[in-house]
Amino acid sequence: MAETFRPNDLSQIYGQDHLLPMLADWSEDPGKIPNCLMLTGPYGCGKTTIASILASRLTNCQSDIMDINAASSRGIDDARGWAEAARVRPFGKARVFIFDELHQMTKDAQSSLLKVFEKHPPSTYFFLCTTDGGKLLPALRSRCTPLEVKLFDLASTQSLLQSLYPGVITNDVAEKIHLRTGGHARDAVKVADVIKGVGHYDETALDQTFGISFNQATKIFFEYVANPKAEPYRRTVKALESLDRGAGELIDGWVDSLVYQNHPQVTVKLSELYQIRALRRRYEITPREALMHLLTVLYLP
């Protein structure tokens, strides 16, 4: 299924044209790949994919690629274990540690990892993937070569979806999916894969998948953004509650759309909004609570 799609070659990478020349150069000559890379940017846009492609160019043995979820393995004991593993000779040409969600690692663990960076075999590589590079220790960031992965623009989303669903997904539908997912490629692929169950790719399929209230809720929300005094937020909340699925992700898409528009309140309070997003995804708050917070951030001092 398309929702499991993960590129394994640079030719399949979309939306990151600013990185492709350098990545192609590194792929041709893996000796140029820095030992410590930090890939930052929004979720679902290719950080871990790029890290995996580079890792495969460095090694000739899958056992030498260690994927680590720093959200669950985040303590100092974990870091000490990685330090020991880094000293072990690889089975092939190199050993690569890929850390996902590294910003969730404790400060003590980051300090311990810093020591590993300072003393490691030349054949050991560390690729750090994070949606919040500001939470990493400055000393850790300073030892890494930075790569910024960006949200997809409309053209990139259209190209990606049409490559996965050739001849069946229109530009108009891809544009609506792009708005729905706010430039996050992984979400766009999931949405396209869901509407596949309807049997066709058009606006009717989107409505059948998300319910007509999806369009209604989005219309009401952005009308409210344009003129908050004209419409109490109760109507926006009610429209959201009428959605039978995808309500939380819909809020995420609204936030991302406002980021694209450089909405002043969103820009100022972006880190706070992303923190609320993280809480919702850990099921600590409901989509309704997330929406109430978003409206509060936008229009209350």
C-alpha positions in Angstrom: 0.0 0.0 0.0 1.1 3.6 -0.6 0.9 4.5 3.1 3.9 2.2 3.7 5.9 4.0 1.0 9.4 5.0 2.0 11.9 6.0 -0.6 15.1 3.9 -0.7 16.9 6.1 -3.4 17.4 9.8 -3.9 15.5 9.7 -7.1 12.4 9.0 -5.1 12.9 12.0 -2.8 10.3 14.9 -3.3 10.0 18.3 -1.7 13.7 18.7 -0.8 15.2 20.1 -3.9 17.5 22.4 -1.9 19.3 19.3 -0.5 19.4 17.1 -3.5 22.6 18.4 -5.1 24.6 17.9 -1.9 23.0 14.5 -1.1 23.7 13.3 -4.7 27.4 14.3 -4.2 27.6 12.4 -1.0 25.9 9.4 -2.5 28.4 9.3 -5.3 31.3 9.7 -2.8 30.2 8.4 0.6 33.6 9.4 2.0 32.2 13.0 2.0 29.4 12.2 4.4 30.0 13.9 7.7 30.3 11.6 10.8 27.7 13.7 12.6 24.6 15.0 10.8 21.6 16.8 12.4 18.4 16.6 10.3 15.8 19.1 11.5 12.3 19.9 10.2 8.6 19.1 10.4 7.4 15.5 11.0 6.6 13.3 8.0 8.8 15.2 5.4 11.8 12.9 5.0 14.3 13.3 7.8 14.6 9.6 8.7 14.2 8.6 5.1 17.2 10.7 4.1 19.2 9.4 7.0 18.4 5.8 6.0 19.4 6.3 2.4 22.8 7.8 3.4 23.3 5.0 5.9 22.8 2.4 3.2 25.5 4.1 1.1 27.9 3.9 4.0 27.4 0.3 5.0 27.1 -3.0 3.2 25.4 -4.7 6.1 22.0 -3.9 7.5 23.1 -5.0 10.9 25.4 -2.0 11.0 22.5 0.5 10.9 21.0 1.1 14.3 17.6 2.8 14.4 17.0 4.4 17.8 13.7 6.0 19.0 15.0 8.6 21.4 11.4 9.2 22.6 11.4 5.8 24.4 15.2 5.2 24.8 16.1 8.6 26.2 18.0 8.1 29.5 21.7 8.2 30.4 21.9 4.4 30.7 20.7 4.2 27.1 23.4 6.6 26.0 26.0 4.6 27.8 24.9 1.5 25.9 25.2 3.4 22.6 28.7 4.5 23.6 29.7 0.8 24.1 28.2 -0.2 20.8 30.0 2.6 19.0 33.3 1.1 20.1 32.5 -2.3 18.6 34.0 -2.9 15.1 31.2 -2.9 12.4 30.5 -6.1 10.4 30.9 -4.1 7.2 32.5 -0.8 6.2 30.8 1.4 8.8 28.3 1.6 11.6 25.5 4.2 11.6 23.3 5.3 14.5 20.1 7.0 13.4 18.4 8.8 16.3 14.8 9.7 15.8 13.0 12.4 18.0 16.4 13.2 19.6 15.0 16.3 21.3 13.1 14.1 23.7 16.4 12.7 25.1 17.3 14.0 28.6 20.0 16.6 29.0 22.2 14.1 30.8 21.9 11.6 28.0 22.7 14.3 25.5 25.8 15.1 27.5 26.8 11.5 27.5 26.2 11.3 23.7 28.4 14.3 23.3 31.3 12.5 24.7 30.7 9.7 22.2 30.8 12.2 19.4 34.2 13.4 20.6 35.8 10.0 20.8 34.6 7.4 18.2 36.1 5.3 15.4 36.2 7.0 12.0 33.9 4.3 10.7 31.1 5.3 13.1 28.4 7.8 12.1 25.6 9.6 14.0 22.5 10.9 12.2 20.3 12.9 14.5 16.7 13.5 13.4 14.6 16.0 15.3 11.5 18.3 14.9 12.9 20.6 17.6 16.6 21.2 17.2 16.4 24.0 19.8 16.0 21.5 22.5 19.4 19.9 21.8 22.5 21.0 23.7 24.3 23.8 21.9 27.6 21.8 22.1 25.8 18.8 20.5 24.5 20.9 17.7 27.9 22.5 17.1 29.4 19.2 16.3 26.9 18.3 13.7 26.5 19.3 10.0 23.0 20.6 9.8 20.4 19.6 7.2 17.0 21.4 7.1 14.1 19.3 5.8 11.2 21.5 4.8 7.4 21.2 4.6 6.2 20.2 1.1 4.9 23.0 -1.2 1.9 22.3 -3.3 3.8 21.3 -6.4 5.8 18.8 -4.4 2.7 17.2 -2.9 1.1 17.0 -6.3 4.2 15.3 -7.8 4.5 12.8 -4.9 0.8 11.8 -5.0 0.7 11.5 -8.8 3.9 9.3 -8.8 2.2 7.0 -6.3 -1.2 7.0 -8.0 -0.3 7.7 -11.7 -3.2 8.7 -13.8 -5.9 8.6 -11.1 -5.3 11.5 -8.8 -6.0 15.0 -10.2 -4.2 18.2 -9.4 -7.3 19.5 -7.8 -7.6 16.6 -5.4 -3.9 16.7 -4.6 -4.3 20.4 -3.8 -7.2 19.7 -1.4 -5.1 16.9 0.2 -2.2 19.4 0.5 -4.4 21.9 2.3 -5.7 19.1 4.5 -2.3 17.9 5.5 -0.4 21.2 5.6 2.7 20.1 3.7 3.4 17.0 5.7 4.1 14.3 3.0 3.5 11.3 5.2 0.0 12.6 6.1 -0.7 13.4 2.4 0.1 9.8 1.4 -2.1 8.4 4.2 -5.1 10.6 3.2 -4.7 9.5 -0.5 -4.5 5.9 0.6 -7.7 6.3 2.7 -9.7 7.7 -0.1 -8.6 4.8 -2.3 -11.2 2.8 -0.5 -13.9 5.0 -2.0 -12.8 3.7 -5.4 -12.0 7.0 -7.1 -10.0 10.1 -6.6 -12.0 13.3 -6.8 -13.7 15.8 -4.5 -16.6 13.5 -4.0 -14.2 10.9 -2.7 -12.8 13.4 -0.2 -16.2 14.3 1.0 -17.2 10.6 1.3 -14.0 9.9 3.2 -14.0 12.8 5.7 -17.7 13.8 5.6 -19.0 17.0 4.1 -18.4 18.6 7.6 -14.7 18.5 6.8 -15.1 21.2 4.2 -17.7 23.0 6.4 -15.5 23.0 9.4 -12.5 24.3 7.5 -14.6 27.0 5.8 -16.0 28.2 9.2 -12.6 28.2 10.8 -10.9 30.3 8.2 -13.9 32.7 8.1 -13.4 33.1 11.8 -9.7 33.7 11.4 -10.5 36.5 8.9 -13.1 38.1 11.2 -13.2 36.7 14.7 -15.7 39.2 16.0 -18.3 38.2 13.5 -18.5 34.6 14.5 -18.2 33.2 18.1 -15.9 30.3 18.4 -18.7 28.1 19.6 -19.7 27.5 16.0 -16.2 26.5 15.0 -16.1 24.0 17.9 -19.5 22.6 17.0 -18.4 22.1 13.4 -15.3 20.2 14.6 -17.3 18.0 16.9 -19.4 16.9 13.9 -16.4 15.2 12.3 -16.4 11.5 12.9 -12.7 11.1 12.3 -9.5 13.0 11.6 -10.5 16.0 13.8 -7.1 16.2 15.5 -5.2 16.0 12.2 -7.5 18.6 10.8 -6.5 21.1 13.5 -2.9 20.3 12.7 -3.5 21.2 9.1 -5.1 24.5 10.1 -2.1 25.4 12.2 0.3 24.6 9.4 -1.8 26.6 6.9 -1.6 29.6 9.2 2.2 29.1 9.5 2.4 29.2 5.7 0.4 32.5 5.8 2.8 34.0 8.4 -0.2 34.6 10.7 1.3 36.9 13.4 -0.2 35.2 16.4 0.8 31.8 15.2 4.3 32.8 14.4 4.8 34.3 17.9 3.3 31.3 19.7 4.4 28.5 17.4 6.4 26.5 19.9 3.4 26.6 22.3 1.1 25.3 19.6 3.5 22.5 18.6 3.6 21.5 22.3 -0.2 21.3 22.4 0.1 19.2 19.2 2.5 16.8 20.9 0.2 16.5 23.9 -2.8 15.7 21.7 -0.8 13.0 19.9 0.0 11.4 23.2 -3.7 11.4 24.0 -3.2 13.8 27.0 -5.7 16.3 25.6 -8.7 15.9 23.2 -8.9 17.5 19.7 -11.6 19.8 21.1 -9.3 21.0 23.9 -6.6 21.5 21.2 -9.0 23.6 19.1 -10.0 25.7 22.1 -6.4 26.4 22.8 -5.7 27.3 19.2 -8.5 29.8 19.2 -7.3 31.2 22.5 -3.8 31.6 21.2 -5.1 33.4 18.1 -7.4 35.9 19.8 -6.8 36.3 23.5 -3.9 38.3 25.0 
